[in-house]
């Protein structure tokens, strides 16, 4: 999904299954910026780059999580995780969770957060999800 805004800013949203070096660097950069601005999904202090690299690489290997990224002009500027339950949890098999949703401070105000939510809702419907739980910080 791509949207062209009047300020010549292109928004795109997709799911990452493999991380390029550039995508990994983008994710680490925006995570550091979001934590420093007070919106880093649980981290209070910026972790080392090694910890961030491992974190993002682990997310792409988790077959129950979809790493949804939002890009402004091709640069990752926001992310969320669309997570599903393990198959053996039958009572929650049609429920997904949107977690760890944030947008870099410099990318706020362009509709990227909403675009990522809309994309995730569409993906969840395709995956036969009937309900999505969204957790956000204040």
C-alpha positions, 0 to 999 in steps of 0.5 A: 500500500502506498499513499502520496501526500501533498508534501511529496511524502510517500508512505508505504507499509509492509511486513518484513520477513528478512532484514537488510542491513539498511532496514536493520539500521533504520529500525535501530535508529528509530528505536533509539529516537523513540526511546529518547523521546519517551515512546520506546515501547518499554525501554526507559534507556537506549540499549546498546546497538548490539541489543537492538540488532538482536531484538529486531533480528529475533522478531523477524524469526518469530513465526507468530509475529509479523513485523509491520514497518511504515516507511516515509520516502522509503526509510523505515519511520515506524513499526508495530508487531502483529502477533498471533497465538500459538496453534495449541491455544485454540481459544485465542486462535482467531485473536491477534495483538498489535504490540510495540507500535511506535513512530519516530519523532520526526515522522509523526503527523503524516498518518503513518501510525494509522496506515500501519494499523489499517494495513495490520487489520487487512492482513489479520483479516486475510489470516482469518483473525476475527479480533485484534487487541491493541495495547498502547502506552499513555 
